[in-house]
């Protein structure tokens, strides 16, 4: 038999697996590509689900139908979160779809539909292998490579603030010359590990910030030191969890009194923040329901000060002026909080340091003001948003101690 004959008769078969780096899914049925059934996997020791990432092999050129079984339900830990915001079970699944990639670099949306409590997506395969995910993954290897590359810059110091319960380093990046006279600006990402857009945001921010030829960055670093924890939850990220850390804790509910035996990530980051002081803080997240880039700022008096609110208003306008993807004055989902909850990072920082403290939510879906029907909110747009953040911070850095 000739090589051509062998190639012509080769049948790779059909296979679906979540046993890949960052993979997560329960494969309920994979007998045929037109009836693939997937269940969402809960975080170990918790009841949060939502994240999925798996690989499909075979069935090139054939129609694939993926049914996410009972995905459109309110259960477990997310039920209380969605109910508090006035949302519905369909909220995270409406006007969106899984991300599809053939090369693990470029991701497009596969729009789906809700049928009862199931979510269904259909597409025709263009290659032998493809990957399906809730949103574009951001791997631990990519993060480690990026941090290793950053240390080549003379303006960067990299280190570990401590260890997680599973022994991972809590990576920390400081950009600029340390000086108490400078504004101390802090950013953290991925308290919830499935919100991978934070990783791409940090890449865009730090890549631009370390560009020695960027005059805005140089002027910013003349006035400020930038402290970044790109991934505060490496255990959850490595385990492909949705929301929890290796000790089954939601880190964004641990900031009031972090226990080093349950949430060492928060414990060690807080210690460094207290040591440096904080003039600006931003906690970077992703949100399954919102059709926009959303910022939550200080609470209204008496929980937040007039000064904090004035700074936030200036920061919003500065960011909107430099990024069309940010549309200011979006309403807080379910209504603004009526009290300060210092269990959450952005409330804790505002209360502890009387600083401008901001919560960033990037969409899993897309921005309604600048839609991209093919890709939705994408890694490229998240990275560009990170780069544009520098202009927004520069617009208010001189006011942070006024």
C-alpha positions in Angstrom: 0.0 0.0 0.0 1.4 3.4 -1.0 1.8 6.4 1.4 -1.1 8.1 -0.5 -3.3 5.0 0.1 -2.5 5.0 3.8 -3.3 8.7 4.1 -6.5 8.3 2.2 -7.7 5.4 4.4 -6.6 6.9 7.8 -9.4 7.4 10.2 -8.3 9.2 13.4 -11.5 8.3 15.2 -13.5 10.6 17.4 -12.4 11.5 20.9 -13.2 14.1 23.5 -11.1 14.7 26.6 -10.5 17.2 29.3 -7.2 15.6 30.3 -5.2 18.6 28.9 -3.4 21.4 30.7 -6.1 23.6 32.2 -8.8 21.1 31.1 -12.1 20.8 32.9 -15.3 19.0 31.9 -17.4 15.9 32.6 -17.7 14.0 29.3 -21.2 12.5 29.5 -21.5 11.3 25.9 -19.0 11.2 23.0 -20.2 8.4 20.8 -20.8 10.7 17.8 -19.9 14.3 17.0 -23.5 15.3 16.4 -24.4 14.3 20.0 -21.6 15.4 22.3 -22.9 15.9 25.9 -20.8 17.8 28.4 -21.3 18.4 32.1 -19.8 21.3 34.1 -17.3 20.3 36.8 -17.6 21.7 40.3 -14.6 23.0 42.2 -13.2 20.4 44.6 -14.8 20.8 48.0 -17.0 23.6 46.7 -20.2 24.0 44.7 -19.1 26.5 42.0 -19.0 25.5 38.4 -18.9 27.3 35.1 -15.4 26.8 33.7 -14.8 24.3 30.9 -12.0 23.5 28.5 -11.7 20.3 26.5 -10.2 18.9 23.3 -12.0 17.2 20.4 -10.1 15.0 18.0 -11.5 13.5 14.7 -14.7 14.3 12.7 -12.9 16.8 10.4 -15.5 18.5 8.1 -18.4 17.1 10.1 -21.1 18.9 12.0 -20.6 18.9 15.8 -23.4 19.5 18.3 -22.4 20.1 21.9 -25.0 20.0 24.6 -24.0 21.5 28.0 -26.3 19.5 30.1 -28.3 21.3 32.9 -25.9 24.3 32.5 -28.7 26.8 32.5 -29.7 26.4 36.2 -29.2 28.3 39.4 -27.6 26.0 41.9 -24.7 25.8 44.2 -22.5 28.8 45.1 -23.5 30.9 42.0 -27.2 30.8 42.9 -26.8 33.3 45.7 -24.5 35.5 43.7 -26.8 35.7 40.7 -29.9 36.1 42.9 -28.3 39.0 44.8 -27.7 40.8 41.6 -31.2 40.3 40.3 -30.0 38.0 37.5 -31.3 34.7 36.1 -29.9 31.3 35.3 -29.9 32.3 31.6 -27.8 35.4 32.3 -24.3 34.0 31.8 -25.5 31.9 28.7 -27.4 34.5 26.7 -25.9 36.3 23.7 -22.6 34.4 23.9 -21.1 31.0 23.2 -18.1 28.8 23.7 -14.7 29.8 22.4 -13.2 27.6 19.6 -9.6 27.3 18.6 -7.6 25.1 16.2 -4.2 26.3 17.2 -4.7 27.3 20.9 -3.8 30.9 20.0 -6.7 32.3 18.0 -10.1 31.9 19.5 -13.5 32.6 17.9 -17.0 32.4 19.3 -19.5 29.6 18.5 -22.9 31.2 19.2 -25.3 28.9 20.9 -28.9 28.7 22.2 -30.7 27.8 25.3 -33.1 24.8 25.2 -34.8 24.2 28.6 -31.9 23.9 31.1 -29.4 22.9 28.4 -27.1 25.1 26.3 -26.4 23.9 22.8 -23.7 25.0 20.4 -23.2 23.7 16.8 -20.4 24.1 14.3 -18.6 22.4 11.4 -15.1 21.2 12.2 -12.3 22.6 9.9 -9.5 20.5 11.2 -8.7 17.2 12.9 -8.2 18.8 16.3 -10.0 21.7 18.0 -10.3 23.1 21.5 -13.4 24.4 23.2 -13.4 26.6 26.3 -15.6 29.0 28.3 -13.1 31.7 27.4 -9.5 31.7 26.0 -7.3 29.9 28.6 -4.3 31.6 30.1 -1.9 28.8 31.2 0.5 28.7 34.1 3.4 28.1 31.6 2.5 31.2 29.7 2.5 33.2 32.9 5.8 31.8 34.1 7.4 32.5 30.6 6.1 36.1 30.7 7.4 36.8 34.2 10.8 35.3 33.3 10.9 37.6 30.3 10.0 40.7 32.4 13.0 40.4 34.6 15.3 41.3 31.6 14.1 44.8 32.1 16.3 46.9 34.4 13.2 48.6 35.9 11.6 45.4 37.1 12.0 43.3 40.3 10.4 39.9 40.5 9.9 37.7 43.5 7.6 35.6 45.6 5.5 37.1 48.4 4.9 33.6 49.9 3.6 30.1 49.2 0.1 28.8 48.7 -1.3 25.7 50.4 -0.1 23.5 47.6 3.4 25.1 47.6 3.1 27.4 44.6 4.9 30.8 44.6 2.7 33.9 44.8 4.5 35.8 42.1 5.0 39.6 42.5 6.3 42.1 40.0 7.5 45.6 41.0 8.1 48.2 38.3 9.9 51.4 39.1 12.4 52.6 41.7 11.0 52.1 45.2 10.6 55.3 47.1 8.1 56.4 49.8 7.8 59.7 48.0 6.3 58.0 45.0 2.6 56.9 44.7 2.2 53.2 45.5 -0.1 51.7 42.9 -1.2 48.1 43.3 -3.0 45.6 40.9 -3.9 42.0 41.5 -5.5 39.5 39.2 -7.3 36.1 39.0 -8.6 35.8 42.5 -11.1 33.7 40.6 -9.0 31.5 38.4 -11.5 31.0 35.5 -11.4 34.7 34.8 -8.4 34.4 32.5 -8.9 37.7 30.8 -7.0 39.2 33.8 -3.9 37.3 32.6 -4.0 38.9 29.2 -4.8 42.3 30.8 -1.7 42.1 32.9 0.4 41.1 29.9 -0.7 44.2 28.0 -0.1 46.4 31.0 3.3 45.2 31.9 4.5 44.9 28.3 3.8 48.5 27.7 5.0 49.6 31.2 8.4 48.1 30.6 8.8 49.8 27.2 11.7 52.2 27.8 10.7 54.2 24.8 7.1 55.0 25.9 7.1 58.6 27.2 3.8 58.2 29.1 5.2 55.2 31.0 8.4 57.0 31.8 6.4 60.0 33.2 4.2 57.7 35.2 7.2 55.8 36.7 8.7 59.2 37.7 5.8 59.6 40.0 4.7 56.1 40.9 5.9 52.5 41.7 3.6 49.8 40.2 3.1 46.6 42.2 1.5 43.7 40.4 0.4 40.3 41.5 -0.5 38.9 38.1 -2.1 35.7 39.5 -3.0 35.6 43.2 -4.5 32.2 42.8 -2.0 29.9 41.1 -3.4 26.7 42.7 -6.9 27.4 41.4 -5.5 28.3 38.0 -3.4 25.2 37.8 -6.3 23.0 38.9 -8.6 24.6 36.3 -11.1 25.7 39.1 -13.8 28.2 38.6 -13.7 30.3 41.7 -11.8 28.7 44.6 -8.2 28.2 45.7 -6.4 25.0 46.8 -7.9 25.3 50.2 -11.5 25.6 48.8 -11.7 29.3 49.8 -13.1 32.1 47.6 -10.2 34.5 48.0 -12.4 37.5 47.4 -14.3 36.7 50.6 -11.1 36.4 52.8 -9.7 40.0 53.0 -11.1 41.0 56.4 -9.0 38.5 58.4 -7.0 36.2 56.1 -6.0 32.9 57.6 -2.6 31.6 56.4 -4.0 28.1 56.7 -6.9 28.8 54.4 -6.1 31.8 52.3 -2.3 32.3 52.5 -2.5 34.2 49.1 -4.4 37.0 50.7 -2.4 36.9 53.9 1.0 37.4 52.1 -0.3 40.0 49.6 -1.8 42.0 52.5 1.5 42.0 54.4 3.3 43.5 51.4 0.6 46.1 50.8 0.8 47.2 54.4 4.6 47.4 54.1 4.6 49.6 51.0 1.4 51.6 51.6 -1.2 51.9 48.9 -2.4 55.0 47.0 -4.2 53.1 44.2 -5.6 49.6 44.1 -7.3 47.6 41.4 -8.7 44.1 41.6 -9.0 42.6 38.1 -11.9 40.1 37.4 -14.1 38.8 34.7 -17.9 38.6 34.7 -20.1 36.1 32.9 -23.2 38.3 32.6 -22.1 41.8 31.8 -22.0 43.1 28.2 -19.3 45.7 29.0 -16.1 46.5 30.7 -17.3 47.5 34.1 -15.6 49.5 36.9 -16.9 49.6 40.5 -15.4 52.4 42.6 -15.8 53.8 46.1 -19.1 53.5 47.9 -21.1 56.6 48.5 -20.6 58.4 51.9 -20.5 57.5 54.7 -18.8 54.3 53.6 -16.7 56.0 50.9 -15.4 59.5 51.0 -16.1 62.4 48.7 -12.4 62.4 47.9 -12.4 58.8 46.8 -15.5 59.4 44.6 -14.0 62.5 43.0 -10.8 60.5 42.2 -12.9 57.6 40.7 -14.9 60.0 38.5 -11.6 61.4 37.1 -10.2 57.9 36.6 -13.3 56.8 34.7 -13.1 59.8 32.4 -9.4 59.3 31.8 -9.9 55.7 30.8 -12.8 56.4 28.6 -10.8 59.0 26.8 -8.1 56.5 25.9 -10.0 53.3 25.3 -13.3 53.0 23.3 -13.9 49.6 24.9 -14.6 51.3 28.3 -17.9 53.1 28.5 -18.2 54.9 31.9 -21.1 55.2 34.3 -22.4 51.7 33.8 -24.9 50.8 36.6 -23.8 48.4 39.3 -25.4 45.0 38.7 -28.3 44.6 41.1 -27.8 48.1 42.6 -24.8 49.6 44.4 -23.7 48.0 47.7 -25.3 49.8 50.7 -22.5 48.9 53.1 -18.8 48.3 53.1 -17.8 44.6 53.0 -14.1 44.4 53.9 -14.1 40.7 53.1 -13.6 41.8 49.5 -10.3 43.1 48.2 -11.4 46.4 46.8 -13.5 47.4 49.8 -10.7 46.3 52.2 -8.1 48.4 50.4 -10.3 51.5 50.3 -11.1 51.1 54.0 -7.5 50.3 55.1 -5.6 52.9 53.1 -8.2 55.6 52.3 -7.1 55.2 48.7 -8.7 55.1 45.3 -9.7 51.4 45.1 -11.4 49.9 42.0 -12.9 46.6 40.9 -12.5 45.8 37.2 -14.8 43.4 35.5 -14.1 42.4 31.9 -16.8 40.5 30.0 -16.8 36.9 29.0 -19.3 38.0 26.3 -18.6 41.2 24.4 -18.9 44.9 24.8 -22.2 46.3 23.6 -20.6 49.6 22.7 -17.8 48.1 20.5 -19.0 44.6 19.5 -16.9 42.1 17.6 -19.3 39.4 16.3 -16.6 36.9 15.4 -14.4 37.0 18.5 -16.4 38.8 21.2 -14.2 40.0 24.0 -10.9 38.5 23.1 -7.3 38.1 24.5 -6.2 40.8 22.1 -8.7 43.3 23.4 -8.0 42.4 27.0 -4.3 43.0 26.4 -5.1 46.3 24.7 -7.2 47.3 27.6 -4.3 46.6 29.9 -2.1 48.8 27.9 -4.6 51.6 27.9 -4.9 51.4 31.7 -1.5 53.2 31.9 -3.0 56.3 30.3 -5.9 56.3 32.8 -3.7 55.9 35.8 -1.3 58.6 34.5 -4.4 60.9 34.3 -5.0 60.7 38.1 -1.6 59.8 39.6 -0.8 63.4 40.5 -4.1 63.6 42.5 -3.9 60.4 44.5 -2.5 62.1 47.7 -4.5 65.3 47.3 
